[in-house]
Amino acid sequence: MEIRWLGNACLEIVASEKILIDPNFLVEPETDPELILITHEHDDHCDPNQVTDMITKAEIYGPKNTLKKFNLPGEAITPGEKIRNIQVLESDCWGAEESVSYYYQGLLHAGDSAHFPSIDNVKVIFTACFPDFYDDYIQAFKRLKPELVIPFHYDVSEDLSEAKGLLERLSEEEINGRLLSLGESIKI
């Protein structure tokens, strides 16, 4: 499976399925997604103008209020459901009315959440990096024991202090972490 960071909290996943999570990207996807997954209703997690051309080709899933806010066709989902092989998990994104996380083949996309669901076999976590929540992130990572933590959801045009601050904390706790450049991908 290849995971490419497109900016903000947007990931492009190419595996048995082509998936786009939180479609507010700074770098164009390289593939046409079959599935578009949205974690919550914040504008930095979905730009409906970016998905307009994808709507006819992709299935869209997200919390009910998110689909309504962005006037997107799609299926409302809640924690505990499955979309093909993707688990929809609980989430607590700050300031969100409803939010979810997604788990797929070892990847946990946590949106803005600092509280992570219990799940086994986490290889990679993509996480927000808000300094007020560093302690919460660290506690969750110690519990989940991922092979790698990748901070995302920061402004690449500004200083990277939030992402680098989380990396420093990860290093202090002997948790493997790294930054991706905009458009860079990893394989798991």
N, C-alpha and C positions, 0 to 999 in steps of 0.2 A: 504494500500500500504506500502510495506517495501522498504526502501532505504538504501543501504549498500555502505560505502565509501571504495574503493579498493586501494587508494593511488593516487597521482597526482590529476588529475581532473576526475578520473574514478568513475562512480557510477553504481551500479547494482540495478535495480528496479524490484521488483516482485509485480505485481498487476494483472489485467486482461491480461496484456501482460508482457513478460519478456524482459527487455531492458538493454542494456549496452551502456553507454555514455562515449565517449572519452577513448577508449580501450588501455590504457597504464597503466596496473595495477601492483601493488606490491603484492597483495593478489589475489589468483585465485577466479574467480566468483564461486558461489555455484550452479548456474543453467546455463543451456544452453540458451543463449539469442535467442529470435525470431527476435529482431531488434537490430542493432548496429548503433548508431548515433555518428557522429563526428562533433565537432564544427568548427575546422579549421585545417590548415596544419602543425602546429608545431609538432615536433617529440615527445614532452612530452604529446601530446594528442592522439596519435595513434602510436602503435607499430604493423606494419603489420604482424610481426612474431607471435604475440599473437592472431591475429584473423584468421590465416591460417586455423586452424581446425574448426573454426566456420562458415567459408564462405558458406559451403554447407547447413548449417542449418538455417542461419539467413539472413534477408534482411539488406543491408547496405545502409546508407544514409549519405550524407555530401555535402559540397560545391564542385562544379565541380573540382576546382584545387586541392582540398584535395584528392579526389578519384584518380585523375590523378597522383599526386605526389607519393602516396603510392601504385599505380598500383592495386587498389582494384576494383572488380566488384561492382556495386551498382548504386543507383539512385541519380543524382545530385539534390540538393534542394536549394531553395532560400527563404528568409524571406517572410512570408505571406502564405506559403503553409501549408498543414496539412499532417501528416503521421498517418493514422488511427485517434487516438484521441490526437495526439501530435501536438502542434502548433510550427511551425518554425518561430522564431522571429529574428528581426534585432539584430546585435551585432557589436561591434567595438573592436575586440581584437588587442592589440598592436602588430604591426609588421606582422599582418596577411593580406594576399591578399584578402581573402574572409572569413567571419565568420558568424556563426549563434548562437542563443541561443535556448534552447528548454523549452517548458512549457507543463507539463503533470499533470493533477489532483492536482493542487496546488503547484507543485514543479517547480521552475525555476532554470535551470542549465545555468549559465551565461558564462561558459568557462573562458577566460582571461579578459573578458570585464569589464570595469569600468563604462560603460554607459548602462543602463538597459532600455528595452522597457517598455512602459506603458501597464500594464495588470492588470486585477482585480483578486481578490481571491487568492493572493499568500500566501501560508501557510509557505513554506520553500524556502529560497534562498541558493544555494551553490555558493560561490563566491571566486574568487582569493583574495589574501590579500597582494597586493603590496603596501608598505608604501606610495609611491608617489601618490597613488590614494585613500587613506583613505577618504579624503573629498568628492570625487566623489561618493564613495560607500555610505557614510552616507546620502548624498543628495538623492540618489536613494532610499535608504531604507525608508527614511522619506516619500517619495512620494508613494511608493508601500505598505508600512505598513505590512510587512510579520510578521507572528507569531514567526518565528525563522530564524536566519541567521547563516549559518555554513561556516566558512572559510575552504578552501581546496586549493590544488595546492601549497603545500610547501613540503620541504624535511623533512620527518619524522626522518631521521637519524641525522639531524643537530638541532641546537637550534630552538625553535618554536617562535622566537621573532616576526616574521611578523604576524603570526596567533594570537598570544597573544596580539600584538599591536592593531590589528583590534578589538579583543574582548574588550580591554580596551576602545577604542573609542566608540564601541557600548554601553557599560555600561554607559559611560559618557552621551550619548544621549538617555538613557533609551530604547534601542533597545535590545530585547532578542537575545542572541547569545551563542553558545557553540561550543567546539571542539569535534570531534569524534576521537576515536582511530582507527588506521588502522584496517580495517575489521569490525568495529562496524556499527550497523544499527539503524535506527529509523523507527517508524511507523507514518504515517499521515493518 
